[in-house]
Amino acid sequence: MRKVILACIALVLATGPAHGEPTLDIVVYGATGDVGSHIVQEALDRGHHVTAVSRKPAQLEMRHDKLTVVKGDLLDKESVTEIVAGKDVVIVSVRGVIGDSGAPQSALQFMAAEILVDALSQQGDRAPRLLHVGGSGSLEVEPGVRYAAKLPRVFIPRGLEVEILGQILALEFYRKVDDVKWTYVTPPKNFTNGPRTGVFRVGGDEALRDKRGRTRLSRADFAVALVDEAERAQHLRQRISVAY
């Protein structure tokens, strides 16, 4: 049977260090974004130490005694190597296109994957685990057919199309990596501003749908899933999807 849905699509309840998980040192790239900021808050709420990386640190207004904000460039391998050294987990949640070539390789998501894997692989067994916030366009809406293939491209801005294809390229790249402990965590098609419930399902390559056929999740609950994986390391070198 194809590895479409992981062995168990489970109902997941949020837990934290109080349930026995150790305190982690977590680096978050994209900490000022809509998803990244929720990840930072969730990690801090669970008692973890967070290093939030931004090219413009002043944009991060959050304050916490376990939060360190540093200036860094995700496209600068030397900077990345220095920042992630000695940490437990690196989470990357970024968007963007570099230059105007229009090629999927110019998507920041793909470029970040290449640079992070290069930097982490050189650290060997001391390297932190890598969690990549993926793109819903890479999910299968029917066997062998990705959601990206169903999008009406005539209505999609070129930059967004490049990002979607770049995320697919990033996933394909990760699947060839066997010397870094990566996990590609995929949100559903629709993000909501709903509350943190701590209740969701975890699957594989297929887009998870609720009883009404919707593929959705709140950003707050997606952050719960990310930090759960950071704590438990249950899906090393796998892609997982998360939705209600």
Backbone hydrogen bonds, N-H to C=O, Kabsch-Sander energy under -0.5 kcal/mol:
donor,donor_aa,acceptor,acceptor_aa,energy
4,V,2,R,-2.1
5,I,2,R,-0.5
10,A,8,C,-1.0
12,V,10,A,-0.6
12,V,200,F,-2.3
19,H,16,G,-2.8
20,G,17,P,-2.1
21,E,16,G,-0.8
26,I,24,L,-0.7
26,I,49,H,-3.1
27,V,89,V,-2.8
28,V,51,T,-2.7
29,Y,27,V,-0.5
29,Y,91,I,-3.0
30,G,53,V,-1.0
31,A,28,V,-0.6
31,A,53,V,-0.8
33,G,30,G,-1.5
37,S,33,G,-2.5
38,H,34,D,-0.6
39,I,35,V,-2.1
40,V,36,G,-2.5
41,Q,37,S,-2.1
42,E,38,H,-2.6
43,A,39,I,-2.5
44,L,40,V,-2.3
45,D,41,Q,-2.6
46,R,42,E,-1.2
47,G,44,L,-1.7
48,H,43,A,-2.3
49,H,24,L,-2.6
50,V,66,K,-2.6
51,T,26,I,-3.1
52,A,50,V,-0.6
52,A,68,T,-2.7
53,V,28,V,-2.5
53,V,51,T,-0.5
54,S,70,V,-2.1
59,Q,56,K,-2.2
60,L,57,P,-1.8
61,E,59,Q,-0.9
67,L,64,H,-1.7
68,T,50,V,-2.9
70,V,52,A,-2.6
70,V,68,T,-0.5
72,G,54,S,-1.3
74,L,72,G,-0.5
76,D,73,D,-1.9
77,K,75,L,-0.8
80,V,76,D,-2.6
81,T,77,K,-2.9
82,E,78,E,-1.9
83,I,79,S,-2.3
84,V,80,V,-2.5
85,A,81,T,-1.0
87,K,84,V,-2.1
88,D,25,D,-2.4
89,V,25,D,-1.7
90,V,129,R,-3.0
91,I,27,V,-3.2
92,V,131,L,-2.5
93,S,29,Y,-2.6
93,S,91,I,-0.5
98,I,106,S,-3.1
99,G,97,V,-0.6
106,S,103,A,-2.3
107,A,104,P,-1.8
108,L,96,G,-2.9
110,F,107,A,-0.5
111,M,107,A,-2.3
112,A,108,L,-2.9
113,A,109,Q,-1.6
114,E,110,F,-2.1
115,I,111,M,-2.4
116,L,112,A,-2.8
117,V,113,A,-2.3
118,D,114,E,-2.1
119,A,115,I,-2.5
120,L,116,L,-3.0
121,S,117,V,-2.6
122,Q,118,D,-1.0
123,Q,120,L,-1.6
124,G,121,S,-0.9
126,R,123,Q,-1.6
127,A,124,G,-1.7
129,R,88,D,-2.5
130,L,181,K,-2.8
131,L,90,V,-3.2
132,H,130,L,-0.5
132,H,183,T,-2.8
133,V,92,V,-2.7
133,V,131,L,-0.5
134,G,132,H,-0.9
134,G,185,V,-2.8
138,S,135,G,-1.7
139,L,136,S,-1.8
140,E,205,D,-2.9
141,V,145,V,-2.4
142,E,145,V,-1.2
145,V,142,E,-2.9
146,R,144,G,-0.5
147,Y,139,L,-3.0
148,A,137,G,-2.1
149,A,146,R,-0.9
150,K,147,Y,-1.5
151,L,147,Y,-0.5
151,L,148,A,-0.9
153,R,151,L,-1.5
155,F,152,P,-2.5
156,I,153,R,-1.3
161,E,157,P,-2.1
162,V,158,R,-2.3
163,E,159,G,-1.9
164,I,160,L,-2.4
165,L,161,E,-2.5
166,G,162,V,-2.4
167,Q,163,E,-2.2
168,I,164,I,-1.7
169,L,165,L,-2.3
170,A,166,G,-2.2
171,L,167,Q,-2.1
172,E,168,I,-2.2
173,F,169,L,-2.2
174,Y,170,A,-2.8
175,R,171,L,-2.1
176,K,173,F,-1.7
177,V,174,Y,-2.5
178,D,176,K,-0.6
182,W,180,V,-1.5
183,T,130,L,-2.0
184,Y,238,Q,-2.1
185,V,132,H,-2.7
185,V,183,T,-0.7
186,T,184,Y,-0.6
186,T,240,I,-3.0
190,N,215,T,-2.0
191,F,189,K,-0.6
192,T,217,L,-1.9
197,T,195,P,-0.7
200,F,12,V,-0.7
201,R,243,A,-3.4
202,V,10,A,-0.8
203,G,241,S,-2.7
205,D,4,V,-2.8
206,E,4,V,-1.0
207,A,140,E,-2.6
210,D,214,R,-2.7
213,G,210,D,-2.2
216,R,214,R,-0.6
217,L,190,N,-1.6
219,R,192,T,-1.9
222,F,218,S,-2.1
223,A,219,R,-2.1
224,V,220,A,-1.4
225,A,221,D,-2.1
226,L,222,F,-2.4
227,V,223,A,-2.5
228,D,224,V,-2.6
229,E,225,A,-2.2
230,A,226,L,-2.2
231,E,227,V,-2.3
232,R,228,D,-2.6
233,A,229,E,-2.5
237,R,182,W,-3.3
238,Q,182,W,-0.7
238,Q,235,H,-1.1
240,I,184,Y,-2.6
241,S,203,G,-1.4
242,V,186,T,-2.1
243,A,201,R,-1.8
244,Y,216,R,-2.3
